[in-house]
Amino acid sequence: MAPHALADETGPATATGTAQQVSCALTQDLTLLGGGGPQPPVATPRFIYGTAWKGDRTADLVYQALKCGFRGIDTANQPGSYHEHLAGDGVRRAVAEGIVTRESLYLQTKFTYTADGPHHADRGPQEPAAPLEEQIQTSVARSLEDLATIPSSSSAAPYLDCLVLHTPFRTTEETMRYWRAIETYVPHQIRHLGIANAQSGIVEQILYDEAVRFPPSVVQNSFTRKTDFDTNLRHLCRQRGIVFQTFWTLTANARLVGSRLIEDVAICTGTSREVAFYALVLGLGARPSSTALRARCTCARTSRVSGRSNIGRTARGGTHGRLI
Ligand SMILES: NC(=O)c1ccc[n+]([C@@H]2O[C@H](COP(=O)([O-])OP(=O)(O)OC[C@H]3O[C@@H](n4cnc5c(N)ncnc54)[C@H](OP(=O)(O)O)[C@@H]3O)[C@@H](O)[C@H]2O)c1
């Protein structure tokens, strides 16, 4: 990560180094190798900036996030909740100002399928009556255009670091048909594939299908007690080198965030409950996506907390051991 990005977030030196050094550790790259196939390695940061529900502020917030030190951006080709082209505007501004290069970023977007009518808010640019393969082509082309930036090498074509299927289809057959179609864009236009809102059954189905050449590199699910925090799926992901990203990390866990345990962690580390909770989720090996740029930079503050070695001990000693 570019050190200048956190120049005003360095904070006091701690036993584990300055906040800036710890921030660098937080955004340390995790390389997705892509199962030894022809996919180029891609680095995913541990903490990603999510752009849902940011409306007209999306471009400015993405720019601010990159300036703060975030290097991963999550968006979707789903106008009801995301403004993908504005996310691209924020990235282009940061690239143009020399804050980041395209190659130093992890840009992730989603293919959203809906069979509903043309005015449905969740519908992307594709025509719902068109064959699925054609819908995918339209959606991918729009995402590449929305997120296109000037790479350092002028000959390099735009690419997406990861394209996530927003939700599995109603049937396994449809999901597998989607997977066969989307694989044809890997590795040149899309480096890696992912799936969101997925149960372990469909992830295993894709993983163990012998015809699949590019299994998911990313699973993005809500982090909630209702799904037992996806304990088994997270285990599977760890075993298979899949990055498990969380959303609703704060929204779905108001009681935990408000708990005594999190209060203790926040007090011990001199930060907010929200940052303390993100840091604990990071400690599980999951990758939360944050929406807020409160307190100047959640990224730097979370890194400060997750860099302190007593956090894991505090969590394990608490009453919410099952989270670990
Ligand atoms: N695949 C999917 O189906 C799916 C679904 C939902 C979300 N996502 C992705 O996940 C991203 C994260 O969204 P989320 O709703 O899941 O986030 P979240 O972790 O549940 O946090 C969201 C809420 O917490 C607040 N917040 C965040 N950081 C904070 C801090 N440091 N201090 C105080 N409040 C804080 C936010 O405030 P603000 O209102 O100020 O931002 C917002 O109200 C989305 O942007 C999107 O990219 C994906």
The ligand as an SDF file (V2000), in Angstrom:
LIG
                    3D

 48 52  0  0  0  0  0  0  0  0999 V2000
  -23.5690   -9.6010   -1.9040 N   0  0  0  0  0  0  0  0  0  0  0  0
  -24.5840   -9.0210   -1.3230 C   0  0  0  0  0  0  0  0  0  0  0  0
  -25.7420   -9.4570   -1.4690 O   0  0  0  0  0  0  0  0  0  0  0  0
  -24.3540   -7.8240   -0.4240 C   0  0  0  0  0  0  0  0  0  0  0  0
  -25.3890   -7.3980    0.4130 C   0  0  0  0  0  0  0  0  0  0  0  0
  -25.1610   -6.2930    1.2390 C   0  0  0  0  0  0  0  0  0  0  0  0
  -23.9220   -5.6370    1.2090 C   0  0  0  0  0  0  0  0  0  0  0  0
  -22.9370   -6.0720    0.3640 N   0  0  0  0  0  0  0  0  0  0  0  0
  -21.6320   -5.3730    0.2930 C   0  0  0  0  0  0  0  0  0  0  0  0
  -21.1550   -5.1750    1.6150 O   0  0  0  0  0  0  0  0  0  0  0  0
  -20.8750   -3.7900    1.8110 C   0  0  0  0  0  0  0  0  0  0  0  0
  -21.0200   -3.4740    3.2710 C   0  0  0  0  0  0  0  0  0  0  0  0
  -22.4000   -3.2440    3.5840 O   0  0  0  0  0  0  0  0  0  0  0  0
  -23.0430   -3.7290    4.9370 P   0  0  0  0  0  0  0  0  0  0  0  0
  -24.3970   -3.1470    5.0350 O   0  0  0  0  0  0  0  0  0  0  0  0
  -22.9270   -5.1940    4.9690 O   0  0  0  0  0  0  0  0  0  0  0  0
  -22.0520   -3.0920    6.0350 O   0  0  0  0  0  0  0  0  0  0  0  0
  -22.0360   -3.2990    7.6060 P   0  0  0  0  0  0  0  0  0  0  0  0
  -20.7180   -3.8490    7.9800 O   0  0  0  0  0  0  0  0  0  0  0  0
  -23.2260   -4.0620    8.1070 O   0  0  0  0  0  0  0  0  0  0  0  0
  -22.1230   -1.7620    8.1010 O   0  0  0  0  0  0  0  0  0  0  0  0
  -23.1360   -0.9260    7.6290 C   0  0  0  0  0  0  0  0  0  0  0  0
  -23.6190    0.0950    8.6420 C   0  0  0  0  0  0  0  0  0  0  0  0
  -22.6510    0.3300    9.6700 O   0  0  0  0  0  0  0  0  0  0  0  0
  -22.2180    1.6870    9.6300 C   0  0  0  0  0  0  0  0  0  0  0  0
  -20.7500    1.7280    9.8660 N   0  0  0  0  0  0  0  0  0  0  0  0
  -19.7620    1.2010    9.1080 C   0  0  0  0  0  0  0  0  0  0  0  0
  -18.5420    1.4320    9.6650 N   0  0  0  0  0  0  0  0  0  0  0  0
  -18.7810    2.1330   10.8110 C   0  0  0  0  0  0  0  0  0  0  0  0
  -17.9430    2.6790   11.8180 C   0  0  0  0  0  0  0  0  0  0  0  0
  -16.6040    2.5390   11.7640 N   0  0  0  0  0  0  0  0  0  0  0  0
  -18.5260    3.3410   12.8350 N   0  0  0  0  0  0  0  0  0  0  0  0
  -19.8660    3.4880   12.8980 C   0  0  0  0  0  0  0  0  0  0  0  0
  -20.7210    2.9840   11.9690 N   0  0  0  0  0  0  0  0  0  0  0  0
  -20.1880    2.3170   10.9380 C   0  0  0  0  0  0  0  0  0  0  0  0
  -22.5770    2.1870    8.2590 C   0  0  0  0  0  0  0  0  0  0  0  0
  -22.7290    3.5860    8.3020 O   0  0  0  0  0  0  0  0  0  0  0  0
  -22.9910    4.4980    6.9980 P   0  0  0  0  0  0  0  0  0  0  0  0
  -24.4560    4.4920    6.7870 O   0  0  0  0  0  0  0  0  0  0  0  0
  -22.4290    5.8240    7.3890 O   0  0  0  0  0  0  0  0  0  0  0  0
  -22.2460    3.8800    5.8520 O   0  0  0  0  0  0  0  0  0  0  0  0
  -23.8700    1.4340    7.9880 C   0  0  0  0  0  0  0  0  0  0  0  0
  -24.9640    2.0430    8.6320 O   0  0  0  0  0  0  0  0  0  0  0  0
  -21.8530   -3.0800    0.8760 C   0  0  0  0  0  0  0  0  0  0  0  0
  -21.4680   -1.7730    0.5730 O   0  0  0  0  0  0  0  0  0  0  0  0
  -21.7650   -3.9800   -0.3250 C   0  0  0  0  0  0  0  0  0  0  0  0
  -20.6180   -3.6890   -1.0870 O   0  0  0  0  0  0  0  0  0  0  0  0
  -23.1260   -7.1590   -0.4390 C   0  0  0  0  0  0  0  0  0  0  0  0
  1  2  1  0
  2  3  2  0
  2  4  1  0
  4  5  1  0
  4 48  2  0
  5  6  2  0
  6  7  1  0
  7  8  2  0
  8  9  1  0
  8 48  1  0
  9 10  1  0
  9 46  1  0
 10 11  1  0
 11 12  1  0
 11 44  1  0
 12 13  1  0
 13 14  1  0
 14 15  2  0
 14 16  1  0
 14 17  1  0
 17 18  1  0
 18 19  2  0
 18 20  1  0
 18 21  1  0
 21 22  1  0
 22 23  1  0
 23 24  1  0
 23 42  1  0
 24 25  1  0
 25 26  1  0
 25 36  1  0
 26 27  1  0
 26 35  1  0
 27 28  2  0
 28 29  1  0
 29 30  1  0
 29 35  2  0
 30 31  1  0
 30 32  2  0
 32 33  1  0
 33 34  2  0
 34 35  1  0
 36 37  1  0
 36 42  1  0
 37 38  1  0
 38 39  2  0
 38 40  1  0
 38 41  1  0
 42 43  1  0
 44 45  1  0
 44 46  1  0
 46 47  1  0
M  CHG  2   8   1  16  -1
M  END
$$$$
